[in-house]
Structure formats: C-alpha cells, structure tokens
C-alpha cells in the first residue's frame, strides 16, 4: 500500500486549485466569451475567484509561517536528541573504562567514541586480568550494583528522549519510526531485566552491539545505526 505524505497531498490539492483558478479566469477574461456579460456569471465568478484566492493565500501563509515554525521546532528537537545520544554514549563509555581502570578521562572517552576505537580497545587484553577488557567489564558490572544502576538510568534517560521525539514530531519515514519503536522496546526490556540471570548477558550484549557496531547478521560495521537514524529525522 502506497502512503502519501500529508505535505504531498496538500501540494497536489493546491495544484488542482491553481489550475481551476486559472481556468476560471480564462473563461471570464478570454476572447470570444460572453459569460462575463451575464449577471449570474459575474456573481458566480466573484464567489469562486474569492474562494480560490483566499485558499491560495491561506496555503502560502501556511508555508511561510506554520511550516517555518514546524521546521525550526523539528530542527531544535533533532539537535537535542543528537546531543542527548552523544551524552548517553560518552557516559556509558566512561563507565566501561572506569570498570576496567578504576577511572577515566574525557580524552579516553573521545578516543573510544567511534565504533572502531571502542571495539579495538575492549577486544584488547587487559594486562592485569589477562583477558579481553570487555570480559572485565562484564565481571565488574555484574558484581557492582552502582554500575548497574547507572547503566539503567542512562537507558531510561535515552528512552524518555526518544519517546518525546516520537510523540512530538511527525516521522513520515516508516523505517525510522519502526527502528525507534524497536529501540524503545529493547531499552524497556533491559531496564526490567535481572542481573543474576541470562538477562544480564542480553543486557550487556545490547551495549556491545550498539557501541562496537556488531551485528550477528552483518558482522562489524563502521556506521552508528542509531546516529544514522537520528540524522534521517
């Protein structure tokens, strides 16, 4: 089923109105026509002409005022979501680095922000534990309730931001809308998981896939899928 965007349908409607308005004036002012000499036609013309002119004026007002406001508001909301998502990533990466090293710096977070940097670091071997740093993170998070709480809080904040965007702006791209709805379900499920069961593995797998670009279907990717969908709003 083909879905027509509201703006597209409106543009088609206005195009029809323009064509009708032009045809009306050709009938009224065109050579060889005597309709404009008849009283009933002059009244009909005045009524239809006023209707078409007012309709077109309303449309251009909508374009100049309403649409500019809507687009500006959409731009602000999108920029805020981008900001919140970046803060979410930076905060989570900081917690993971701190889980391995005991502390972290903003420079370290920036170095691991890109997908390749994150996976190269956490796939690397920790010199003290003698195993991949990611497995060190798993151990630290599972035994540390504070870390668990912080990760859940960050997810909740991101969930609220996405929910706000979905309820505030119109998303006409079905793929983008479906992606964010799926992401909300994933976040909600992990928020209410148990850290002493298999839910913990799924919980941490979600973070690894998101921050490293890993997918069981396509393998590693260089593109942050969440950021790409935010850019498409």
Secondary structure, 3 states (H helix, E strand, C coil): CCCCCHHHHHHHHHHHHHHHHHHHHHHHHCCCCCHHHCHHHHHHHHHHHHHHHHHHHHHHHHHHHHHHHHHHHHHHHHHHHHHHHHHHHHHHHHHHHHHHHCCCCHHHHHHHHCHHHHHHHHHCECCCCCCEHHHHHHHHHHHCHHHHHHHHHHHHHHHHHHHHHHHHCCCCCHHHHHHHHHHHHHHHHHHCCCCCCHHHHHHHHHHHHHHHCEECCCEECCCCHHHHHHHCC
